[in-house]
Amino acid sequence: MKQILYKSTRSDSTPVPASRAILMGLAEDGGLFVPTEFPALDIGLSQLAAMDYRGVAYEVMKLLLTDFTEEELKGCIAKAYSSNFDTEGIVPLRKADGAWYLELFHGPTIAFKDMALQILPHLMITSAKKNREDKEIVILTATSGDTGKAAMAGFADVAGTRIMVFYPKDGVSSIQEKQMVTQKGDNTCVVGIRGNFDDAQSSVKEIFGDEALRAEMAEKGFAFSSANSINIGRLVPQIVYYVFAYTRLLANGTIDEGDKVNFVVPTGNFGNILAAYYAAQMGLPVHRLVCASNSNKVLFDFFTTGTYDKNREFILTSSPSMDILISSNLERLIYHISGNDPEKTAGLMQDLKEKGSYTITEEMKKGLELFRGGYADENETAEAIRRLYEREKYVIDPHTAVAAHVYDRFRNDTGDATPSVIASTASPFKFENSVMQALGEPSDLPDLELADRLSEKAQVAVPEAVNMLRTAPVRHNIVCDRDGMKAEVRRFLGI
Ligand SMILES: *Cc1c(COP(=O)(O)O)cnc(C)c1O
């Protein structure tokens, strides 16, 4: 099998094997790791249609993580995608109102981040072993709610790792806070910060950059790492479910092998939709990749004008995981459409840093052929939730609703009748306030009571991830100021 190596988007530094790239996270020059070439799916799509999720995951991931042995990779996959998901099929595909909803929210934190974060810890410790890195891996994360919990759920009780999460004490929803402070696992630690997300985030960056602390930790047998979404260990597992969705449409007779499909993806950091682009580069038949934004429509403007401009007002929406003005993973797409030109990519990223904007060339625009952009404002998002419920009694969350609206508009404007898959990125129970409001129901109720009402309305059982919050004991109650964060890290590590 062809060896695939990973290199930086910003320079021609020596390519490294996948396990090194997973351990490093970011390249030394600050660029993102990209594969030096795209391997082609080497097994027929109809053969994949006969496999379960784990089978498809192995066939796809083995092509990209070529320095992992079969036993290593299958071991990681078996631990990541099993009874920790609340459905046998891992990612069910449900047809509603002429589109296929790919439910990526059946993992332990009921949002799609689980798809990557359930497997990342296993890929990391396998990578550490392969590289004879014997230090305990310490993950440090600042979170605005979702990612930190998903990362903890992935790393909890994984031997050889510890995870510490900082969240803004008064800046997350009540369900989110409950989810975090009840986190199990002896290797987990959660700390509330008196301050906002930016305070937590910049302090974590400072701690990461503290060379003296790093040296002291190394001496005591610890190494910092990061679980953030630019790690290829998060990107590669996300390619799997696009291939999986295609093969389910084959299996249920919606398409024949070779027919193209559209993917519509609610987008923030551009990781999820980039994985769909990678699937297409590997040979998955794709007609359009529709990038759906909320009112923070930087990406819509980019796809329509060729200019990326983050100089604008930041808008808080009902789809908070997409409230982003710098989509980090877009750098990888920029690199590929520049003809794999690290100098050009580095130049544009420099423009972004200095001016807050950059413009791609006409030549590069041609590389965006597969993509279409669209957006939904707050009213359109709520309307999409209401409409789907009225037509199909199917309840979706606000992130997915952004995509549903954008797909409706795309279908009406273009007449495109290609079978389309909408990435459904969160359970409606995770954003029950906005969902109940959109449905015209009372929403000003205690969170668990609201969950019961939503369950009745949607005719869907309350997910176990929410149910368990009724009785789960609080395990973490530390709150500190920004200045106290480093001391908390020391205390947690016992140094
Ligand atoms: C993270 C997230 C997104 C955005 O995904 P990106 O990979 O950052 O584009 C969309 N919806 C939900 C629910 C998320 O948690």
The ligand as a MOL file (V3000), in Angstrom:
LIG
                    3D

  0  0  0     0  0            999 V3000
M  V30 BEGIN CTAB
M  V30 COUNTS 15 15 0 0 0
M  V30 BEGIN ATOM
M  V30 1 C -18.4470 22.1930 15.8190 0
M  V30 2 C -19.8560 22.1980 15.3280 0
M  V30 3 C -20.1940 22.6530 14.0240 0
M  V30 4 C -19.1690 23.2300 13.0760 0
M  V30 5 O -18.2810 22.2590 12.5660 0
M  V30 6 P -16.8910 22.7150 11.9520 0
M  V30 7 O -16.1470 21.4490 11.7170 0
M  V30 8 O -16.2370 23.5910 12.9840 0
M  V30 9 O -17.1940 23.4600 10.6990 0
M  V30 10 C -21.5230 22.5800 13.6160 0
M  V30 11 N -22.4750 22.1090 14.4510 0
M  V30 12 C -22.1920 21.6810 15.7010 0
M  V30 13 C -23.2960 21.2070 16.5620 0
M  V30 14 C -20.8840 21.7030 16.1830 0
M  V30 15 O -20.6280 21.2740 17.4330 0
M  V30 END ATOM
M  V30 BEGIN BOND
M  V30 1 1 1 2
M  V30 2 1 2 3
M  V30 3 2 2 14
M  V30 4 1 3 4
M  V30 5 2 3 10
M  V30 6 1 4 5
M  V30 7 1 5 6
M  V30 8 2 6 7
M  V30 9 1 6 8
M  V30 10 1 6 9
M  V30 11 1 10 11
M  V30 12 2 11 12
M  V30 13 1 12 13
M  V30 14 1 12 14
M  V30 15 1 14 15
M  V30 END BOND
M  V30 END CTAB
M  END
